[in-house]
Amino acid sequence: MTRRSFLKVLVGTVALLSFGKLAASERGSSLVLNETGMRIYKGYVSGRNVEQIASDLVAEYEVDYETALRDTKEFISTLRAMGI
């Protein structure tokens, strides 16, 4: 699988996470994730480090470790920027 294909998999849709404000009058946010994004998210919230998550992706998908690690770091950075 090429880097482009791997990123395309990361952009699909399968899960919707809702987070943000609890008051009815305030808006929260939603994030739509595919299977790959959900694997990264679950690893992240369960306390796995980026290296462990990237290794999980290498075992599951046809992607090299460097690509998985770079994309995992970028995805987690995006989650953090969103306050997740």
C-alpha positions, -999 to 999 in steps of 0.1 A, spaced: 0 0 0 14 34 -9 15 64 14 -13 80 -7 -35 49 -3 -28 47 34 -38 83 39 -69 77 18 -79 49 42 -74 73 70 -99 98 56 -129 75 51 -158 73 75 -170 48 101 -173 63 136 -186 96 149 -171 109 182 -188 137 199 -171 159 224 -171 194 237 -196 215 258 -221 198 281 -245 227 284 -275 224 261 -270 260 250 -233 255 240 -222 237 208 -198 208 210 -178 192 181 -179 160 162 -152 140 145 -159 114 119 -133 85 119 -127 55 97 -113 22 110 -77 34 109 -85 67 127 -105 48 153 -76 24 160 -53 54 165 -79 72 187 -85 41 208 -47 36 213 -43 72 222 -70 74 248 -59 40 263 -24 54 270 -5 37 242 24 57 229 28 67 192 54 40 186 30 12 199 1 26 178 23 28 147 34 -8 152 -3 -19 155 -10 -2 122 20 -19 105 7 -53 117 -28 -46 105 -22 -27 72 3 -28 44 22 3 55 58 8 65 67 18 100 80 52 91 48 61 73 26 48 101 47 66 127 46 99 109 9 97 102 1 86 138 20 115 152 2 139 128 -32 124 136 -26 126 174 -14 162 170 -47 170 153 -66 153 181 -47 174 207 -53 206 187 -90 198 188 -88 194 226 -93 156 226 
